[in-house]
Amino acid sequence: MMRHGAPTYPRRCQRLRRTLLGVTLVGSATLAMAFSGGSVGAALKHQSTTKLVRAAYSQTVDAKTAEMALTESVTQSNSLPLQVTISGQGSVDFDTGNGALTFSSSATGTFSDRFISPDLYIQLPAADKGQLPSGKTWISLNLNTVTEAKLGASLAQLSSTSQESTQLLSYLQSVSDTGITTVGPATIKGVATTEYKAIVDLTKVADQKSPAAQAAIKSLEAELNATMLPVQIWLDRQGRVRQVSEQIQVSTTSQSNGGTTVPAASGSVSTTVDYYDFGTPVTIQAPPNSQVDDVTSQALAAASSTTTTG
């Protein structure tokens, strides 16, 4: 629940941003994207498994657009145990990186977000809308401003493109040469696919990025306490990602914010993203300005006032 507005916005927005990216993960470190059709067809059988998985990003993005469904489960262990599952559906435009999702959760109710680079718009659950100024039903964050303040570079500079919603998907291009396993055939939303297990080499991902992006990935490695990120991928016969799944273990130190101490915690984030209806026309528009409360400055203030206490 929000108190005085600002402190809760960044934490909720960070989680939603991860959800939209993919993260799936990623945020959380969430990633993926897809291939479409049936089990791997004759044209793909001649490729090595490593090349096939690495090509999934390009094959998926070449579809231009897709509908998507996401499920994210967060488990936290500390003095205030937490277990939350969020599910969402929406669409993504791979050309622009923009996307829109509507989420539901027993813990938060129903809420929506739209990412129109570099701005993230969030329509808060009904229970929280009373915290907004009169006539406002959305909050917005300029992610260029937020990431530049935290990491010294804008959102566009942190990725090879400004396509935030496909950034984590691009990690598939950096799967490790070893550790890829063909699990076997599976049906995803009525489409025949082949399941693979792979490991994303975050060091290799960083090597392909700008210095600022490398710093961001190093931060992710520190959060995960690992340089390898295991993923499961389901590819169809066109080589597009139909489903991607990951589970990461995270831990945080005790933090103090505005006189409130948040205890150290450990937990896990499990994310599964489905992609379907490739090529469907997608139109994503920002909410009317009159309905939007820009909380970028509050997010920056809350982040700068947060200090590590142990």
Protein Blocks (a to p, Z undefined) as FASTA:
>chain_A
ZZehlmmmmmmmmmmmmmmnonommmnoiaddddedddddfklmmpcfklmmmmmmmmmm
mnopacdddddddddddfbdcdddddddddddfknopacdddddfklopaddddddfbdc
ddddfklmmmpcehiabdcddfklmmmmmnopafklmpmbfclklmmmmmmmmccfehpa
cfbdcdeehiacddddddddfklmmmmmcfklmmmmmmmmmmnopabdcddddddfkopa
fbdcdddddddddddeehiacdddddddddddddehehiacddddddfklpccfklmmmm
mmmmpccfZZ
